[in-house]
Amino acid sequence: MPPGGSHPPTAITLKKGLRMTPTPNSVYPTNDVSPALRELLSQHPKIAKSGPEALSRLLYVLRFLPYQPEIREVEAALEALALEGGIAA
């Protein structure tokens, strides 16, 4: 056992030649979604009325985020932006 009392992450082989190493805190924090969503809506204001599913896809497809956020993350970011006056409710 290494110093610190924890084992290093173990690589998982998914398919031949494809390996994934788990990372601690592999869930992306919600606070990454809010700034990306704010920027997306400032550049494309007409999509502000889109649902969270569509916004989640657009954040990824338009490369505002390197991953597609979960719907609940987008919903939380929309609520936060509405509370701070960043978007029209």
C-alpha positions as CSV (number, residue, x, y, z in Angstrom):
1,M,0.0,0.0,0.0
2,P,1.5,3.4,-1.0
3,P,1.9,6.2,1.6
4,G,-1.4,7.9,2.3
5,G,-3.3,4.7,2.6
6,S,-5.0,4.5,-0.8
7,H,-4.4,2.4,-3.8
8,P,-3.8,4.1,-7.2
9,P,-6.7,4.0,-9.7
10,T,-6.9,0.7,-11.6
11,A,-7.2,0.9,-15.4
12,I,-10.3,-0.8,-16.8
13,T,-10.2,-2.5,-20.2
14,L,-13.4,-1.8,-22.1
15,K,-12.6,-3.2,-25.5
16,K,-9.4,-4.4,-27.1
17,G,-7.0,-1.5,-27.1
18,L,-9.4,0.9,-25.3
19,R,-8.6,1.6,-21.6
20,M,-10.3,3.9,-19.2
21,T,-8.6,5.0,-15.9
22,P,-11.1,6.1,-13.3
23,T,-10.4,9.5,-11.8
24,P,-11.4,10.8,-8.4
25,N,-14.5,13.0,-8.6
26,S,-15.2,11.8,-12.1
27,V,-18.5,13.7,-12.1
28,Y,-18.0,17.2,-13.5
29,P,-19.0,20.0,-11.0
30,T,-22.2,21.9,-11.8
31,N,-20.3,25.2,-11.6
32,D,-18.6,24.4,-14.9
33,V,-22.0,24.3,-16.6
34,S,-23.2,27.8,-15.5
35,P,-20.5,29.8,-17.2
36,A,-20.7,27.7,-20.3
37,L,-24.5,28.1,-20.4
38,R,-24.2,31.8,-19.8
39,E,-21.8,32.1,-22.8
40,L,-23.9,29.9,-25.0
41,L,-27.0,32.0,-24.3
42,S,-25.2,35.3,-24.8
43,Q,-24.0,34.2,-28.2
44,H,-27.3,32.5,-29.2
45,P,-30.1,34.3,-27.4
46,K,-32.9,32.7,-29.4
47,I,-32.2,29.3,-27.8
48,A,-32.9,30.6,-24.3
49,K,-36.4,29.0,-24.5
50,S,-35.0,25.6,-25.4
51,G,-35.4,22.8,-23.0
52,P,-32.6,21.5,-20.8
53,E,-32.2,18.4,-23.0
54,A,-31.5,20.5,-26.1
55,L,-29.3,22.9,-24.2
56,S,-27.3,20.0,-22.8
57,R,-26.7,18.7,-26.4
58,L,-25.8,22.2,-27.7
59,L,-23.3,22.8,-24.9
60,Y,-21.4,19.8,-26.1
61,V,-22.0,20.0,-29.9
62,L,-21.1,23.6,-30.1
63,R,-18.0,22.9,-27.9
64,F,-18.9,25.1,-25.0
65,L,-18.0,22.0,-22.8
66,P,-15.8,19.0,-23.5
67,Y,-18.6,16.7,-22.3
68,Q,-22.4,16.6,-22.5
69,P,-23.7,17.7,-19.1
70,E,-26.4,15.8,-17.4
71,I,-29.9,17.3,-17.7
72,R,-30.1,18.0,-13.9
73,E,-26.9,20.1,-14.2
74,V,-28.4,22.2,-17.0
75,E,-31.6,22.6,-15.0
76,A,-29.6,23.8,-12.0
77,A,-27.5,26.2,-14.1
78,L,-30.7,27.6,-15.7
79,E,-32.2,28.2,-12.3
80,A,-29.0,29.9,-11.0
81,L,-28.9,32.1,-14.1
82,A,-32.6,33.0,-13.7
83,L,-32.0,33.9,-10.0
84,E,-29.1,36.1,-10.8
85,G,-31.0,37.8,-13.7
86,G,-28.8,36.3,-16.4
87,I,-31.8,35.1,-18.4
88,A,-35.4,36.0,-18.7
89,A,-37.6,33.6,-16.8
